[in-house]
Amino acid sequence: MIGFVVVLALVVVGIVYMIGIYNALVGLREGVKVAWANIDVLLKQRHDELPKLIDACKRYMQFEQETLEKVMRARNAVFQASGSGNVAAVGAAEQQLRSGIGRLFAVAENYPQLKSDETFRHLQTRITGLEECIADRREFYNDQVNLNNIRIKVFPDALIASSFSFGAAQLLEFSTDEKRDVNVGALFAG
């Protein structure tokens, strides 16, 4: 009888342990989703601000249409990639957009009236702030992805993860070009 109780207790403890692993995996998977949703909100906010910035710039930058068009094309690419949930495509589109915004702000230095325009200054500050928030959220997202991906690979969690189709999430990574220091002189040179 004591043997039966011990075996039953071990089975119950094992089941409770597996339920705990399953719940922890669900929590990690949902954490990745929330982290991505937070990035998505910021991307949409920036997406909404960029046309206002372009409009403010158009009043002063008649000869910089190519720069303005590149920013808008990159903006649309980020929006489409974000909407599809394709993390790799978002990373590539983000690289183009950040480059375009950097170029736009650098070119704006050549237009004193634009730099003194209150709407432009406000939008520049707002977009710069959003960029910083996006960078923070990227870091948090990648931390969540890393926790998730490690957890689904370690034993015994891997057994539960594979049994219930918990998959690896994709890191939001950027190319070597984006990780390099910005050459500010090149941005001002034409």
Secondary structure, DSSP 8 states (H G I E B T S, - for coil): -HHHHHHHHHHHHHHHHHHHHHHHHHHHHHHHHHHHHHHHHHHHHHHHHHHHHHHHHHTT-TT-HHHHHHHHHHHHHHHHHHHHT-HHHHHHHHHHHHHHHHHHHHHHTT-HHHHH-HHHHHHHHHHHHHHHHHHHHHHHHHHHHHHHHHHTTSTTHHHHHHHTT----------HHHHS---HHHHH--
